[in-house]
């Protein structure tokens, strides 16, 4: 019984790790993004989103605004 529980725990850990890798698969980190002067977090997020949209559009790689999901500042 203990062996089965250990195997199940290891399998769950492996699945969790694979899910984490899949979630991070398309992450992109941009350095030297201009600092926002907006007062609220929502406005800062909007500015960052606009910058990123302009950036990916300039690359002409077929990325569109709806492909961009989450922004951290």
C-alpha positions as CSV (number, residue, x, y, z in Angstrom):
1,X,0.0,0.0,0.0
2,X,2.8,2.4,0.9
3,X,4.5,1.7,-2.5
4,X,1.4,2.6,-4.3
5,X,1.0,5.9,-2.4
6,X,4.6,6.8,-3.1
7,X,4.2,6.0,-6.8
8,X,1.0,8.1,-6.9
9,X,2.7,11.0,-5.2
10,X,5.6,10.9,-7.6
11,X,3.2,10.8,-10.6
12,X,1.3,13.8,-9.2
13,X,4.6,15.7,-8.8
14,X,5.7,14.8,-12.3
15,X,2.3,16.0,-13.7
16,X,2.4,19.2,-11.8
17,X,5.9,19.9,-13.0
18,X,4.9,19.2,-16.6
19,X,1.9,21.5,-16.3
20,X,4.1,24.3,-14.9
21,X,6.5,23.9,-17.8
22,X,3.6,24.0,-20.3
23,X,2.3,27.2,-18.6
24,X,5.7,28.9,-18.9
25,X,6.5,27.6,-22.4
26,X,5.6,30.8,-24.2
27,X,6.8,33.3,-21.6
28,X,8.8,36.3,-22.8
29,X,10.7,38.7,-20.6
30,X,11.4,42.1,-21.9
31,X,14.1,44.3,-20.3
32,X,14.3,48.1,-20.4
33,X,10.6,48.6,-20.9
34,X,10.0,52.3,-20.1
35,X,8.8,52.9,-16.6
36,X,5.1,53.9,-16.4
37,X,4.2,57.2,-14.7
38,X,0.6,56.2,-14.3
39,X,-1.0,56.5,-10.9
40,X,-3.0,53.3,-10.7
41,X,-2.1,49.7,-11.3
42,X,-4.8,49.4,-14.0
43,X,-3.3,52.4,-15.9
44,X,0.2,51.0,-15.6
45,X,-1.0,47.6,-16.8
46,X,-2.6,49.3,-19.8
47,X,0.6,51.2,-20.7
48,X,2.7,48.0,-20.4
49,X,0.2,46.1,-22.6
50,X,0.3,48.9,-25.3
51,X,4.1,48.9,-25.3
52,X,4.2,45.1,-25.6
53,X,1.6,45.2,-28.4
54,X,3.7,47.8,-30.3
55,X,6.8,45.7,-29.7
56,X,5.4,42.4,-31.0
57,X,3.8,44.2,-34.0
58,X,7.1,45.7,-34.9
59,X,8.6,42.2,-35.0
60,X,6.0,41.1,-37.6
61,X,5.8,37.6,-36.2
62,X,2.1,37.2,-36.4
63,X,1.4,37.9,-32.7
64,X,-1.8,39.8,-32.1
65,X,-3.0,41.6,-29.0
66,X,-5.3,38.8,-28.0
67,X,-2.2,36.5,-27.8
68,X,-0.8,38.6,-25.0
69,X,-2.3,37.3,-21.7
70,X,-0.6,38.6,-18.6
71,X,1.7,41.5,-17.8
72,X,3.8,42.1,-14.7
73,X,5.5,45.4,-13.9
